[in-house]
Amino acid sequence: MIPPWGTVDDVRAAHAARDFASARAILRRRKLEDPSWEDWRDFYTGLELIGDCLEAPSGAVRSRAEAFVAQFRASPMRRHVRRACDVESKPNGK
């Protein structure tokens, strides 16, 4: 299992530079190259959502972010997705 830390740093740097195409390319490449991708699904999905919210926030993106927050209750990425996508945490994931 390859920890995603380098990927997280690279994607965050791309987000900070507002280079969302590069961020998506990094995530696509990692998904193809890393057989343990599923083990880190919350990190990659969260990073993808953060980029989408920063680049072009919309109702559809916000709905995906709300679903992420509800689904990945134990993920450390939840707070980052909530902040970037302006999503409230609802009690009991409802």
C-alpha positions in Angstrom: 0.0 0.0 0.0 1.4 3.3 -1.0 0.5 6.2 1.3 -1.0 9.2 -0.7 1.0 11.9 1.1 3.1 13.0 -1.9 0.1 13.0 -4.1 -1.9 15.0 -1.5 0.9 17.6 -1.4 1.2 17.7 -5.2 -2.6 18.1 -5.7 -2.8 20.8 -3.0 0.0 22.7 -4.6 -1.9 22.5 -8.0 -5.1 23.7 -6.2 -3.2 26.6 -4.6 -1.9 27.6 -8.1 -5.4 27.2 -9.4 -4.1 24.6 -11.9 -7.1 22.3 -11.7 -6.2 20.4 -14.9 -2.9 19.4 -13.4 -4.5 18.4 -10.1 -6.9 16.1 -12.0 -4.1 14.7 -14.1 -2.1 13.8 -10.9 -5.1 12.1 -9.5 -5.8 10.1 -12.7 -2.2 9.0 -12.9 -2.2 7.9 -9.3 -5.4 5.9 -9.8 -3.8 4.1 -12.7 -0.5 3.5 -11.1 -1.5 2.6 -7.5 -3.0 -0.8 -6.9 -4.0 0.3 -3.4 -6.0 3.3 -4.7 -9.2 1.9 -3.2 -7.6 1.9 0.2 -7.2 5.6 -0.1 -10.5 6.4 -1.9 -11.6 9.0 0.6 -8.3 11.0 0.1 -8.5 10.9 -3.7 -12.3 11.5 -3.8 -11.9 14.4 -1.3 -9.1 16.0 -3.3 -11.2 15.7 -6.5 -14.2 17.4 -4.8 -12.1 20.1 -3.4 -10.7 21.0 -6.8 -14.2 20.9 -8.3 -15.5 23.2 -5.6 -12.6 25.6 -5.9 -12.7 25.7 -9.7 -16.5 25.8 -10.5 -18.8 25.5 -7.5 -22.3 24.5 -8.4 -25.3 22.7 -7.0 -24.2 19.4 -8.5 -20.7 19.7 -7.0 -22.1 20.7 -3.6 -24.5 17.7 -3.7 -21.5 15.4 -4.3 -19.6 17.1 -1.5 -22.6 16.5 0.9 -22.7 12.9 -0.1 -19.0 12.6 0.5 -19.3 14.1 4.0 -22.2 11.7 4.8 -20.4 8.6 3.4 -16.9 9.1 4.8 -17.7 10.0 8.4 -14.2 8.9 9.7 -12.2 10.5 6.9 -9.8 13.3 7.8 -10.7 14.7 4.4 -14.2 15.6 5.5 -13.3 18.9 7.1 -11.3 20.0 4.1 -14.2 19.1 1.8 -16.7 20.8 4.1 -14.6 24.0 4.1 -13.8 24.1 0.4 -17.4 23.2 -0.7 -19.2 25.2 2.1 -21.0 22.1 3.3 -22.5 21.7 6.7 -21.9 18.6 8.7 -25.3 17.2 9.6 -25.9 15.2 12.8 -25.8 11.4 12.3 -24.9 11.9 8.6 -28.5 12.8 7.7 
